[in-house]
Amino acid sequence: MYYYQHLLCTMMKDFARFERTKSVVEISHLRKSYDISDQRTEQQHQDSNTQNHGQLRNMNQPKHLQQNEINRILNDPPRKQHIKQTSTTLNSLGLASDGLKPTTTLRYSTTISQTTKSLEQSEQKITFKSSQKETQRLSTTKKTSGPPDMTTLRKEQKATNHQQQQPENKALPSCQRKESILKDGRIAINRTVPSSYQQIYENLSSDLKQNLQRGGSYKPSTCKPNCTTAIIIPYKARENQLKIFLRHMHPILHRSQIGYRIFVIEQNDTHPFNRAKLFNVGFHEAITRFSRNQFSCFVFHDVDLLLENELNNYCCKDSPRYMCPAIDVWGYRSFSPYSFGGVVGLTEADFKKVNGYSNKYWGWGSEDDDLHWRLRHSGVKINRPPMTEGRYSMLTHKKQARNGKAILMLKKTEKGFLDSHENGLTTLKYEVKNVEEKTLFTHIFVNLQMTVAERNLTDVGPT
């Protein structure tokens, strides 16, 4: 401890001497030839100039800042006055012509630089309460004695850029749906199958293509979206329907002025199709692998349902939302008061509150009703859009095998025998085979793990 105190005091004295001779050092740096002897020959002048430039490179000052430092000293009025006064004093003492040697000046500058480095290292290790004022004075001296290092310059530039960007972000208004574009909300349904994903992309509007990023991720550039939605689609061997869905939904979501990303979760094994488990996988991947998107809403969407009225907003409300109460194949009437399938929207908090979907429903049917009862028994209210807004068209497809044992599991959930604490997101097991961020969507291939107990809960065979 006493050794470091002694070292610091010695360094303080060096800095005091440096303060008194600072002008001398500056004058010597400003002499072009570093030759202050009138008796040197021209050849000696050139040799000395080359030698001194080599010595300058060994100083602590960065190379590209040496000329900037000279210009700064020359253009600084107080320093010019200080140099003038010092030159007058040196002339009166007879030192201006041959009393100073460049090598001496450079050697002293190098010593000062080494002393500065040592002091900075010591200040990081030791704090002396008794010398706070002196340390503050030395810190001020260091800041004014030369240009900042590159680390300081980078920090200052980064802070300046951040300050310049802040007003631009704050200036962006909140996005508003343009009713002039939406009209009455009715949308024509095109059921023809696009030839390729590239054709779908080429037919998008220029504004949408400009802001559409890899993975089917979109964010408005002229306003702040009111929500950022993850649209999660369970998928297995439905490519034609997927092409129709992407062509139909991208323009609608773009006109609604929300941020969104479309996830296609494909089951890549031979087990029976498990729609609910794929929804859980999509949710988990969205909040972990793609957490940078900061999703405020999660829409669990069947690939065969096409929105007919774009007034049906894809943002989550204060409670879970059953978004498709009116589907054409059912005459646009509510299928059941307990329905909660097809297209539903939930916040992250609500979905985690009920531990997501049940993982036990292999094969078609009952998993969406199970989620309805989980929410209802948890005291969560479900809301619906008006029947005129919640209209969807269903694409025709081959019906899948229904799990005959699913209805028995649903009856238990309906009566309040919940297993949500031990069956859902917290017990989810799967293997990601591949992740492809394509132009129009994020494609995630997974293998679902089926336990022996789950195998006994289904009568549907492998696919």
N, C-alpha and C positions, 0 to 999 in steps of 0.2 A: 504493500500500500504506500509506504513512504517513498519507495523507489519511483512509483508512477507519479507521485506528487512532485518529486524533484524533477522528473523528466518533463512534466507539464510546465513547471516554472521556467526551465531552460528554454523550452519551445516558445513560451510567452516572450521571453527576452529577445529571441531571434526574430519574432514577428514585430517587436517594437523597433529593432534595428532595421528590419525590412521596410517598415512604414516611413522611417526617416530617409531611407535611400531609394524609395520607390521611384521618385522623379529621375534619379540618376539612371536607374535601370531602363526606364521608359525612353530617356534620351538616347541611350546607347542602342536600344532596339530600333530607333527611328533613323539612325545613321545608315545610309545605304551601303556604304562600303565597310562600315565598322572600323574605319581607319581614322584615328584622330591625331595622328602624328604627321606633321607637314614635311618630314624629312624622308618618308617612305617613297620608293620608286614606284612606277606604274606596274611593274611586274610583281613587286611585293604587295601592291594594292589588290591585284587579282587573286594572288595566292591566299591572302588574308580573307578576302571576301568568300572564297570557296570554303575555306576552313571554318569560318564562322557560321556559314549556312549549314554545314554538316553538324556543327555543335548545336545549332538551334533545333535541329530535328530530334535531338536527344532530350529536349526539354519536355516538361509535362504538358505543354500546350499542344492541342491537336494541330496537324499540318494544315488542314483546310481552313482553320480559324486564325492562323497567324496573320494573314493579310487583313482579315476582318478586324483583328485586334488593333493593328496599326491604324486602320481607317477610323476606328472608334476613338482612339486617343487623339488623332489629328482633328477630328470634327467635334470633340467635346470642348466647349468654351472654357469651363473651369480648369480642365487639364491643360489647355493651351496657355492660359494665364499662369498656371503653376509652373509649367515648363519654362516659360519666358522668364519668370522670376528666378527659377533655379539656375538657368543659363547665365543670367546677370550676376548671380552670386558666384558661380564657378569662374566666370571671367575675371571678377574682382580678385579671386584667390589665385588666378593664374593656372587653373586646372583645365580650362576648356580645350586647349590645343594639344597638350601632351601629358596631362595629369591622369587620364583614365585609359585603361587598357581594355580592349574588347574581351580578351580571355578572362580577365578578372571579373568583368561584369557578367559574362556568361556563367562563370563558375559560381558566382554569388546567386544568380538566378536559379541554377540547378539546386544549390543548397536550400534555397527558399522552397522550391517545389518539393524536395524530399521532406523538409520539415513540415510542410502542409499535409502531406500524406500521413506522416507519423502522428500528427495531432488529430487527424480525423479518425484514425484507428483507435487512439487512446480515448477519444471522447465517446466512442461506442461502448467502451468497457467500464469507464469510471465516470461517476457524477460527483462533483464536489459542490456541496451545498454552500460552502464558505466562499466560493469564487464564482457565483452565478453571474454577477455583473461583469466581471472580467471575461468570462466565457462568452457572454452575449456580445461584448465588444469585439472579441476575436472573430466570432461568427460573422459579424457585420463586415469586418475587415476582409475576410476571405471572400465574401460575396462581391465586394467592390474591387478586389485586387486583380481580377481577370475574368475571362469568359467562362460560362458554365460548361461542365463536361457533357458528353453526349447523352448520358442517362437523364440528366436534368432537362436537356433540350427535348428529348422524346416525351418526357412526362408533361412538359409545358405544352408541346404541340398536341398531345392527346387531350389534355384538358381544354385547349382552345377549340379543337374539333367537336368535343362533347358539348361545349357551350353553344357552338354554332348550330348543332343539330337539335338542341332542345327546343328553340322557338319554332322550328319547322314541324316537329312532332306535335307540339301543343297547338299549332295553328290548324291542324287537320280537323275538320268538322266531323261529327258523327254521321255515319251512313244512314240514308233514308231510302226506303223503297220508293221508286218512282211510279206513282199511280198512272201517269200518262203512258208508261211502257207496259204496265201490268194490265191496263184496261179493266175488264170485268173479271180477270183472273182465269177465264176459260182457256184451255190449251188443247190444240188438236193432237191426237194420238197417231203417230206414224208407226205401224207395226211391221214395216218391211225391214229386213235384216241388212245392215250395212255390210259392204264387202270386206272392210278391214278397219282396224283401229286408226290407221293413218288417214283413211277417208273421213272418219268422224272428226279427227283433229283439224284437217284442212277446211272443213265446212264450219268450224267455229268462227265467231266474230273476232275481228282483229284485236279488240280490247281484251277479250277473254284470253286469247292466245298470248298476248303480251305479258299478262300477269299470271298465267298458269304455269306452275313449276312442276318439276319431276315428281311423280307419285300422285298426280291428280290433286295437287294442293293449290288453292287459290286464295288470294287476299287482295282486296281493293287497294289501289295506290293513291287515290285522291281523297279518301275519308277513312275514319276509324270504324271498322265493323262492330256491330252491336254484340256479336257473338262469333265464336269460332267452333265449328261443328265437325265432329268425326262421324262420318257415315259408314257404318259397318255392315257388310253384306256377307252372309254365309253362302258358300258356293261349292258346287260339285257338278261338273259336266253340264253346264248351262251356258255355253259360250254365246249362242245366238241371242238369248235373252239379255246377257250382259252387254252385248254391243248395242242393243236397242235401248237399254237402260242408260248407258253412258251418253249416247247421242241425245236422249230426251232430258236428262237431269242436269248436265253441265250448264246449258244456257239458262235454265230456270234458276239454279243456285247463283249464277253470275248476276242475273237481274235483281235478285233479292238483296244483293250487296252485303253478303255475309262472308266471313272467312270459313273455308271448309277443306276437308281432305277426304277422299273416298278410299276406303280399305276393302279389299276383296280377300276374304279368308277362305282358302280352299283346303278341303279335307283331302289328304293325299294318301289315305290308307284304304284297307278293304273292310273296315268296320261299317256297320250301319250308319247312315247319316245322322249326325248329332248337331242340330241347328243351335240349340241352347249353348252347348259347349263352345262352338265356334264363335258365338257372340261374346262369351267370356274371354276367349283367346284374343279377339279383336280389341276388346276393351283394355285388356292387360297390355297388349303391344302398343296401343295408342298412348297410354299414360307412362310407359317406360321407354320403349325404343324411340318414340316420337314425342317425347314430353316437351320438346322445344316449341311445338305448336300451341301449347297451353290451351287445350280444348275446354270450353265452358259448357258444351252440350254433346251428348252422344245419341245418335239416331240409329236404332237397330232396324235394318231395312231389308225386306225380302227383294230379291232381284226381279221378281215377276210382277211387281206393282209399280205402275206409272202414275204420277201425280197429274190430276186433271185441272186443278185450280191452284195457281201459284200464289194466291193470297194466303194459303196455308204455309205459314212461315216455319222454316227449319231451325228455329231457336228454341231453347228450352224455357219453359215458364217457371213459375214458383213451385210447381209440383209436376210429377211425371205426366206425360201427355200421350194419349192414345190418338194418333194422328190420322188413322184411316177408318173412321166409323161408317163410311159410305163407299161400297165397292160395287162395280157394275154387275158382276156375276150374281150378286145377291140383291139386285134391284135397288141399289143405293140405300138399303135399309140396314139398320144395325143388326148384326148377326146374333149377338148375345150381350146382355148387360155386363157380363163378366169378361168380355173379350179384351185382350190386351196383346194382340199379335199383329203381324203384317208390317206395320211401321209404328214404332214407339220412340219417344224421346225422353231421356232422363239426364239429370246432372250427375257428376261423379259422386257427389255426396249421397244422393238418393240410391244410386246403384250399389254403392258399397254398404249402405245401411242394411240392405236385405241380402248382402253377400252375392249379388248377381243372380244369374239363372241357375237352376238346378242342373247338375252334370249327368243325371241319371236317365234322361229321356233320350234313348236311342231309337231311331226310326221316326216316323212322322206323327205329330200331334201331342197336345196337352202341355208342352213346355211353356207356352205363352200364358195359358190360364194359371199355371203354377206360379209364374211371376206376379200375376194379378193378385193372387191370394197372399203371397209374401208381402206385397206392398200394403194390402188392405189390413192384414193382421199387425203390421208395423205402425198403423195409424197414419199412413201416407195417403193423401187424397189424390185421385186421378182426374185430370180434366180432359175435355175433348173440344175440338173446334166445332163450329156449326156444321151441320150436315151438308150445306151448300159448298163449304170450303174443304171439308175432309173427304173429297171425292177422288177415287182411284180406279184405274182400269187394270185388270189382271190379264197377263199374257197366258195363253194356253200352254199347258205342259202335261207330261205324263205323271199321273198320281203315284206317289211313293207308297211303299208298304207301311201300313199303320201298326204301331206297337199295341197289341191287345192288352198288355199288362200296364200300359201307361195310365189308363183310367183308374186303376186301383191306387196307384201312387198319388194321383191327383185328388182322389177322395180324401186321403189322409191329410193332405195339405189344406184342402177346403175346410175340414173340420178343426183345423188348428194344430194338427200334429206336425209342427214345423221341424225341419232338419236343416234350416238355412245356416245355422251356426257351424255345421259340420259337412255341408255339401254346397259348393259354389266356388266363388273366387279363391277362397282360402285353401281349397282342396284340388285346385285345377292342376292337371298334369298333361303336358303335351310337349312335342318336339318340333321346333322350327326347322324345316328342311331347306328353305330358301326364301329370301326377301328380294323382290324386284320392284324398284321404283320406276314404273312405266310412265308414259306421257299422260295418260288419262286416269290412272289409279295406282295404288300401292298393292301389289300382289304378294300375299304371304301364304306359303305352302306349309302345312303342318300335318304331323301324324298325331292323332289322338290316342291316348292310352286308355284302355278299357279293362277295368278290374274284373275279377271273377264274380264279385257281388253284383256289379253292374251287368255282367253277361247274363246272370240269372233273372234280371229285371226286364228282359226283352225277349220277345219271340220272333224278332226279325233277324234273318240270316245275314251273312256277309254280302257285300255288294262288289 
